[in-house]
Amino acid sequence: MPHLTARSARTFDVHGVRFTSFASSASGSHDLAAWRADFPPHTIGRSHTMSRDEILHVLLGPLEIAVDDDEFTAVDGDAVLVPAGSAFRVSNTADHAAQAWVTTTVGMTATMLDAGETLAPPWAQ
């Protein structure tokens, strides 16, 4: 299915963030997973690591980002490379919603650093 529409996208609400899955194995992708992440105002992210590299492109910011020891604010149009295994956190401390487009490879898993639980997010499978 080459035309991935907003109407056909699957949504998942996890840790206060809405993930709208466009490309995954469920939509016919063999290698890439891509989704939009919607962060409500004042969403504090949870630190986690991922098993695969991830690229986050800020559509509507700002977003407060931490990748290992680097902490910074990413704004509209910025991209963030998150290497596999890095401690990663995204927060929206603004008074308005924020959005990012995220891409990784199919099969990525995430390990939550505060609880040690490993998740296989359906939007990345």
C-alpha positions in Angstrom: 0.0 0.0 0.0 2.1 3.0 -1.2 -0.5 5.7 -0.2 -0.4 5.9 3.6 -3.3 8.1 4.6 -4.1 9.6 8.0 -7.5 7.8 7.9 -5.8 4.4 7.6 -3.0 5.1 10.2 -3.2 3.3 13.5 -3.0 5.3 16.7 -1.5 4.3 20.1 -1.5 6.3 23.3 1.5 5.4 25.5 3.1 7.4 28.4 1.0 10.5 27.6 2.1 10.6 23.9 0.0 9.7 20.9 1.8 7.7 18.2 0.2 7.7 14.8 1.7 4.8 12.8 2.0 5.3 9.0 4.7 2.8 7.9 5.3 -0.5 9.7 5.0 -4.2 8.8 1.2 -3.8 9.3 1.1 -1.3 6.4 3.4 -3.4 4.2 6.8 -2.0 5.0 9.6 -4.5 5.2 12.4 -2.3 6.5 11.2 1.1 7.7 8.9 2.3 10.4 7.6 5.9 10.5 5.1 7.6 12.7 4.0 11.0 14.0 4.4 11.6 17.8 2.0 14.1 19.3 3.1 15.5 22.7 0.4 17.4 24.7 1.5 20.5 26.6 3.6 19.8 29.7 4.4 16.1 28.8 7.5 15.0 30.7 9.2 12.2 28.8 10.6 8.9 30.2 14.2 8.0 29.6 14.7 4.9 27.5 17.1 3.2 25.1 16.2 1.8 21.7 17.7 -1.2 19.9 18.0 0.6 16.6 18.9 4.1 15.4 16.1 6.6 15.2 15.6 10.0 13.5 13.2 12.5 15.0 12.2 15.5 12.9 10.5 18.2 14.8 7.3 19.4 13.0 6.0 21.6 15.8 8.2 22.5 18.7 9.9 23.2 20.9 10.8 19.8 22.3 13.3 19.3 25.2 15.6 16.5 24.2 18.2 14.5 26.1 20.5 12.0 24.3 23.0 10.6 26.8 24.7 13.6 28.3 23.5 16.1 25.7 20.5 18.1 26.6 19.0 20.7 24.2 15.9 22.3 22.7 14.9 21.1 19.2 12.6 23.5 17.3 10.5 23.3 14.1 12.6 21.9 11.3 15.4 20.4 13.5 16.3 16.7 13.3 17.7 14.6 16.1 19.8 11.5 15.5 19.4 9.0 18.4 22.0 6.2 18.1 20.9 2.7 19.2 21.6 2.2 22.9 21.7 5.9 23.8 19.7 7.1 26.8 16.9 9.2 25.2 14.1 11.4 26.5 11.7 13.8 24.9 9.6 16.3 26.8 7.2 19.1 25.8 7.4 21.7 28.5 5.5 24.3 26.4 2.0 25.5 26.9 1.0 24.1 23.5 1.1 20.8 21.7 4.3 19.6 19.9 4.8 17.1 17.1 7.6 15.1 15.6 8.0 12.7 12.7 10.0 9.7 13.6 11.7 7.0 11.5 13.6 3.8 12.4 13.8 0.3 11.2 11.1 -2.3 11.6 11.7 -4.4 14.8 13.0 -1.7 17.1 12.4 -2.3 20.8 12.7 0.2 23.6 13.8 -0.4 27.2 12.4 2.0 29.8 15.3 3.0 32.1 13.2 3.7 35.2 11.5 0.3 35.2 13.7 -1.9 33.1 10.8 -3.1 31.0 11.4 -3.8 27.3 8.6 -2.8 24.9 8.1 -3.8 21.3 6.1 -0.7 20.2 3.5 -1.8 17.6 4.2 1.3 15.5 7.8 0.1 15.0 7.1 -3.5 14.2 
